[in-house]
Amino acid sequence: MRLFARRNFLIGAILVGLVLAAALLAGWIAPFDPVKNNFRNRLGAPDDIYLLGTDRFGRDVLSRILHGAQVSLRIGLAVAVLSGVMGGIIGLVCGWWRGIDAWLMRVMDGLMAFPGLLLAIALAATLGPSESTVMIALTVAYTPRTARVMRGAVLVARAQDYVEAARSVGVRTARLLWRHVVPACTAPLVVQQTYVFAIAILAEAVLSFVGVGPPPPQPTLGAIIADGRDNMVEAPWIALSPGVVIAMLVLGLNLLGDGLRDALDPRMRRIMR
Amino acid sequence: MLRLIIVRLLAAVPVLFVVSLVSFGLTLLVPGDIASEMAGPTATAADVARVRAELGLNQPPLERMVQWYGGVLRGNLGRSILLNQSVGQAVLERLPVTLSLTLMGLGIACLIGIPAGLLAAAKARRWPDQVTMAGAMLGLSLPDFWLGLLLIYVFGVLLHWLPTGGFVAPGTDLLGWLRSIALPAASLALTQLGPIARMTRSAALEVASSDFIRTARAKGLAEPRVYARHVLAGSMVPILTVVGIGFGLSLGGALVVEQVFSLPGVGRLVIGAVLRRDWPVIQGGLLLTTCIFVLVNLVVDLLYLWVDPRLRENA
């Protein structure tokens, strides 16, 4: 594919692909049970059995990271899809029906006014800690941005001559939107959701880190970092290694997003930011 | 000009209304009984009833909302359940720590990010550009709280140069304050550098091809000066935009970074309140932080006019 000829896109695909493969295969390739304690081997340094050492319960850090990456990817993907659908619909409605626009976008502006992380932390805590709670909280926090991008794209599309032409020959609104407007807006939407995917993974790590993520003993990347924080002096590998995986994923997704953006439509830069 | 300020202020009203509605509405979303949860597992029925009365939870939601809004409009956000302090006081007391951390992080990010972006634009598609942009992309992708831990490990644990946490008030010991805030500010700055450098680069590239830059070059101005004066001035509006967005992100980041470095800021207050279900503090903290956020965006909007006189005419 032409996309892969671009260096950035290729690097991004490799980074995400590596983590994705490792996470999907976690059940088979993880050397140990991620939640099984082994108090005889607490805070063990990395060696050839425990490649990334063990934490203060003697659990294998590598196995925990592999399973944690699975949670991150699951939450990130769910948030990207959910906020894509919700934001897409809201943006479409706002961009097309200007009467609704004024009201609905004010609500979106209000939600967007919150520092996203803080709103997500408060929401996740309110609804009680669980994986689906985190998905909902992050979706609420990041849908407004997507809605804004979609609305921008719809405004551009509705001013195009072919849309105007279809409208003037009496194509019904539903068909007009579905056949002519939505296809013109999918490219920016997909690119935006790639960034949301990345942001959601970062945010999930923060939520787990401060203690409102999926409850223990479920390993998540943020929770592993929080666990290792108390043992930074004796066992720095616990807190430091999950961050590398987060960085790989987020960097990879950002590069994929940039690659998609440049490949799909170089002019998109203007709507995206 | 004055008219524009008023228009912008009025536009903030519906935003703040939604914000307050969400802040209040949070308590309605809590599954289960807030009062018994807050009174703790050992509480008797009388304790629970007392907490319920204290919070006004025995009234219908609409009544509570009216009362809450009445308080908010008079500047009363209620009392913290755990701190024996009014919410307003608790937040305001900790605000200087959070704001100084945010501003310092953002300041460092600008001081490095803007020159780096200009350099990348001046050397577009050559190695300084590629190195800067790769660095910017990496910085953008690192979790700031993790970066904080990494910095603690390198500069605190390995090198013993800087403290690993804790806060010194600038009033008691200025150098100590700088030392205590250096690492948290650096970890915030590193994540904000990327967007600023990228935006500076793309704005500068666009400006660099315009007529007035050609004129500046034609009259024999040295290239560094062309960039430092004319290109930078022409790129200020997009840079301001990204710095304004960066302020919000840094503020959010600061709340978490405080947690990592044990700094007594609003983040620790609110996150502590979240974990211990101190509802008035959660609501008030959310509302106040967001108000600051809205205010900053307003100031950025007005700064545009100051930076770019062309925009004033349409205003």
Contacts between the chains, C-beta under 8 A, distances in Angstrom:
chain1	res1	chain2	res2	distance
A	106	B	14	4.5
A	106	B	15	7.0
A	106	B	18	6.7
A	107	B	18	5.6
A	109	B	14	7.4
A	109	B	15	5.0
A	109	B	18	7.2
A	110	B	14	7.0
A	110	B	15	5.0
A	110	B	16	7.7
A	110	B	17	7.1
A	110	B	18	2.3
A	110	B	19	5.3
A	110	B	21	7.6
A	110	B	22	7.0
A	111	B	18	6.8
A	111	B	22	7.0
A	113	B	15	5.1
A	113	B	16	7.7
A	113	B	18	7.5
A	113	B	19	5.4
A	113	B	290	5.4
A	113	B	293	6.0
A	113	B	294	5.2
A	113	B	297	7.8
A	114	B	19	6.6
A	114	B	22	7.3
A	114	B	286	7.0
A	114	B	290	5.0
A	114	B	293	7.3
A	115	B	248	5.8
A	115	B	249	7.7
A	115	B	251	5.5
A	115	B	252	3.7
A	115	B	255	7.2
A	115	B	289	6.3
A	115	B	290	7.0
A	115	B	293	6.0
A	116	B	252	6.3
A	117	B	252	4.1
A	117	B	253	7.6
A	117	B	255	7.0
A	117	B	256	6.8
A	118	B	252	5.8
A	118	B	255	6.1
A	118	B	270	6.9
A	118	B	286	6.3
A	118	B	289	6.1
A	118	B	290	7.8
A	119	B	22	7.6
A	119	B	286	7.2
A	121	B	270	7.7
A	121	B	271	6.7
A	121	B	274	6.0
A	122	B	26	6.1
A	122	B	270	7.7
A	122	B	274	6.4
A	122	B	282	5.7
A	122	B	286	5.5
A	123	B	26	7.3
A	123	B	29	7.9
A	125	B	274	4.1
A	125	B	275	7.4
A	125	B	277	7.8
A	125	B	282	7.4
A	126	B	26	5.1
A	126	B	27	7.8
A	126	B	29	5.1
A	126	B	30	5.5
A	127	B	29	6.4
A	127	B	31	7.1
A	128	B	31	6.2
A	198	B	141	7.2
A	202	B	143	5.4
A	205	B	143	5.4
A	205	B	145	7.9
A	205	B	146	7.5
A	206	B	143	7.0
A	206	B	145	6.4
A	206	B	256	5.4
A	209	B	145	5.7
A	209	B	256	7.1
A	209	B	259	7.7
A	210	B	256	6.5
A	210	B	259	6.1
A	210	B	271	5.1
A	210	B	274	7.6
A	210	B	275	7.7
A	211	B	271	8.0
A	211	B	275	5.7
A	212	B	274	6.4
A	212	B	275	7.6
A	225	B	145	7.4
A	225	B	146	5.9
A	225	B	149	6.9
A	229	B	149	6.4
A	229	B	260	7.4
A	232	B	149	6.6
A	232	B	152	6.3
A	232	B	153	5.9
A	232	B	157	6.2
A	232	B	164	7.6
A	233	B	157	5.5
A	236	B	153	5.1
A	236	B	157	7.1
A	239	B	146	7.6
A	239	B	149	5.2
A	239	B	153	7.9
A	240	B	146	7.8
A	240	B	149	6.9
A	240	B	150	6.3
A	240	B	153	6.7
A	242	B	146	7.7
A	243	B	142	7.3
A	243	B	143	6.2
A	243	B	146	3.6
A	243	B	147	7.7
A	243	B	149	7.5
A	243	B	150	7.0
A	246	B	142	7.9
A	246	B	143	5.4
A	246	B	146	6.8
A	247	B	138	7.5
A	247	B	141	5.5
A	247	B	142	5.2
A	247	B	143	7.3
A	247	B	146	7.9
A	250	B	141	4.1
A	250	B	142	7.7
A	250	B	143	7.7
A	251	B	137	6.6
A	251	B	138	6.3
A	251	B	141	3.8
A	254	B	137	6.4
A	254	B	140	6.4
A	254	B	141	5.6
A	255	B	137	7.0
A	269	B	202	7.5
A	273	B	199	7.8
